[in-house]
Amino acid sequence: MAVAQSTQVDLDVFVATEYPKVVAAVGLITGNRQDAADAVQDALVGYLAKPPGRPISNLAAWITVVASNRARDLYRSRAAEARALEKVGVRDETVDAELAGLDVDVAAALRGLPEQQRQVCVLHYLLDHSVEQVAEGLGVSTGTVKTQLHRARKALAARLAPERGEEEHDG
């Protein structure tokens, strides 16, 4: 209990005194302020979820290093994605045009799903792949795909269903 309490105290002090400076530092290191804020938040979540095994004498420095590494990883991932899309002749405008046809609420609900559920939904419903094709592409069984689709449909229905009060007024 003492470790969790000291972790919380360290985090409270960090957020109150160091957070803006660390975000700015990570932004300078990575060249992207928005990604820096996201990376610092990810580092904080990681710190809370699994604090380092050794004592951290300077939490701000530790968070800065972890967040910078995460931001660089994100940058590399985006760059690799852009190169892959360029190789197959897909431009960002093409991708944006495809997404523009998708309802804003549906897109937001999809983004809220866990990654595997989101993958199977996009492949099955938006790209019109069969359950078998999705399973083959993801390297999982058809049963796994069906389970993930079922869970995703339930989650999407819950997110997209009108509020109970609205239904009563419509009737």
C-alpha positions as CSV (number, residue, x, y, z in Angstrom):
1,M,0.0,0.0,0.0
2,A,2.9,2.4,0.8
3,V,4.3,2.1,-2.8
4,A,0.9,2.9,-4.3
5,Q,0.5,5.9,-2.0
6,S,4.0,7.2,-2.7
7,T,3.4,6.7,-6.4
8,Q,0.2,8.8,-6.2
9,V,1.9,11.5,-4.2
10,D,4.8,11.6,-6.7
11,L,2.3,11.8,-9.5
12,D,0.3,14.6,-7.9
13,V,3.4,16.7,-7.3
14,F,4.6,16.0,-10.9
15,V,1.2,17.1,-12.4
16,A,1.0,20.2,-10.2
17,T,4.6,21.4,-10.9
18,E,6.2,19.7,-13.8
19,Y,3.6,18.5,-16.3
20,P,3.6,21.6,-18.6
21,K,7.4,21.7,-18.7
22,V,7.7,18.0,-19.5
23,V,5.1,18.3,-22.4
24,A,7.0,21.3,-23.7
25,A,10.3,19.4,-23.5
26,V,8.9,16.3,-25.2
27,G,7.5,18.6,-27.9
28,L,10.9,20.1,-28.5
29,I,12.5,16.7,-28.6
30,T,10.0,15.3,-31.0
31,G,8.9,18.4,-32.9
32,N,5.2,17.8,-32.3
33,R,3.4,19.4,-29.4
34,Q,0.1,17.4,-29.8
35,D,1.9,14.1,-29.9
36,A,4.0,15.2,-27.0
37,A,1.0,15.7,-24.8
38,D,-0.4,12.3,-25.8
39,A,2.9,10.6,-25.2
40,V,3.3,12.2,-21.7
41,Q,-0.2,11.1,-20.8
42,D,0.6,7.6,-22.1
43,A,3.8,7.6,-19.9
44,L,1.8,8.7,-16.9
45,V,-0.7,5.9,-17.5
46,G,2.1,3.4,-17.8
47,Y,3.7,4.8,-14.6
48,L,0.4,4.3,-12.7
49,A,-0.3,0.9,-14.2
50,K,3.2,-0.5,-13.6
51,P,5.5,1.7,-11.6
52,P,9.2,1.1,-12.2
53,G,10.8,-1.6,-10.0
54,R,13.4,0.8,-8.8
55,P,12.9,4.1,-7.0
56,I,12.8,7.1,-9.4
57,S,14.7,10.1,-8.1
58,N,13.5,12.4,-10.8
59,L,10.0,11.6,-12.0
60,A,10.0,14.5,-14.5
61,A,13.1,13.2,-16.2
62,W,11.8,9.6,-16.2
63,I,8.5,10.7,-17.8
64,T,10.3,12.9,-20.3
65,V,12.5,10.0,-21.5
66,V,9.6,7.5,-21.6
67,A,7.3,10.0,-23.4
68,S,10.0,10.9,-25.9
69,N,10.5,7.3,-26.7
70,R,6.8,6.7,-27.2
71,A,6.4,9.8,-29.4
72,R,9.4,8.7,-31.5
73,D,7.8,5.2,-31.8
74,L,4.5,6.8,-32.9
75,Y,6.4,9.0,-35.5
76,R,8.2,5.9,-36.9
77,S,4.9,4.0,-37.1
78,R,3.2,6.9,-38.9
79,A,6.1,7.2,-41.3
80,A,6.1,3.5,-42.0
81,E,2.3,3.6,-42.7
82,A,2.7,6.6,-45.0
83,R,5.5,4.8,-46.9
84,A,3.4,1.7,-47.2
85,L,0.4,3.7,-48.5
86,E,2.6,5.5,-50.9
87,K,3.9,2.2,-52.3
88,V,0.4,1.0,-53.1
89,G,-0.6,4.3,-54.5
90,V,-3.1,5.4,-51.8
91,R,-2.9,9.1,-50.9
92,D,-4.1,10.6,-47.6
93,E,-6.9,12.4,-49.5
94,T,-8.2,9.1,-50.7
95,V,-8.3,7.7,-47.2
96,D,-10.0,10.9,-45.9
97,A,-12.6,10.7,-48.7
98,E,-13.4,7.1,-47.7
99,L,-13.8,8.0,-44.1
100,A,-15.9,11.1,-45.0
101,G,-18.7,8.7,-46.1
102,L,-18.8,7.1,-42.7
103,D,-21.3,8.6,-40.1
104,V,-19.4,10.6,-37.5
105,D,-21.1,8.8,-34.6
106,V,-20.3,5.4,-36.1
107,A,-16.6,6.4,-36.7
108,A,-16.4,7.6,-33.1
109,A,-18.0,4.4,-31.8
110,L,-15.6,2.3,-33.9
111,R,-12.6,4.2,-32.4
112,G,-13.9,3.3,-28.9
113,L,-13.8,-0.4,-29.5
114,P,-10.8,-2.5,-28.4
115,E,-8.3,-3.0,-31.3
116,Q,-9.2,-6.5,-32.3
117,Q,-12.9,-5.8,-32.4
118,R,-12.3,-2.6,-34.4
119,Q,-10.1,-4.6,-36.8
120,V,-12.7,-7.3,-37.4
121,C,-15.5,-4.7,-37.8
122,V,-13.6,-2.6,-40.3
123,L,-12.5,-5.7,-42.3
124,H,-15.9,-7.4,-42.3
125,Y,-18.4,-4.5,-42.5
126,L,-16.5,-1.7,-44.2
127,L,-14.2,-3.7,-46.5
128,D,-16.8,-6.4,-47.0
129,H,-14.4,-9.3,-46.2
130,S,-15.9,-12.7,-45.3
131,V,-15.4,-14.1,-41.8
132,E,-13.0,-16.6,-43.3
133,Q,-11.0,-13.9,-45.1
134,V,-10.8,-11.8,-41.9
135,A,-9.7,-14.8,-39.9
136,E,-7.0,-15.7,-42.5
137,G,-5.8,-12.1,-42.7
138,L,-5.5,-11.7,-38.9
139,G,-4.1,-15.2,-38.3
140,V,-6.9,-16.2,-36.0
141,S,-9.8,-18.8,-36.1
142,T,-13.1,-18.1,-37.6
143,G,-14.6,-18.6,-34.2
144,T,-12.5,-15.8,-32.8
145,V,-13.6,-13.5,-35.6
146,K,-17.3,-14.4,-34.9
147,T,-16.8,-13.8,-31.2
148,Q,-15.1,-10.4,-31.8
149,L,-17.8,-9.4,-34.2
150,H,-20.5,-10.3,-31.7
151,R,-18.9,-8.4,-28.9
152,A,-18.3,-5.4,-31.2
153,R,-21.9,-5.4,-32.4
154,K,-23.1,-5.4,-28.8
155,A,-20.7,-2.5,-27.9
156,L,-21.6,-0.5,-31.0
157,A,-25.4,-1.0,-30.3
158,A,-24.9,0.2,-26.8
159,R,-23.0,3.3,-27.9
160,L,-25.2,4.1,-30.9
161,A,-28.6,3.3,-29.4
162,P,-30.7,6.4,-28.6
163,E,-31.1,7.2,-24.9
164,R,-34.1,5.5,-23.2
165,G,-35.8,8.8,-22.6
166,E,-35.7,9.8,-26.2
167,E,-37.4,6.5,-27.2
168,E,-40.2,7.2,-24.9
169,H,-40.8,10.7,-26.3
170,D,-40.8,9.4,-29.9
171,G,-43.6,6.9,-29.3
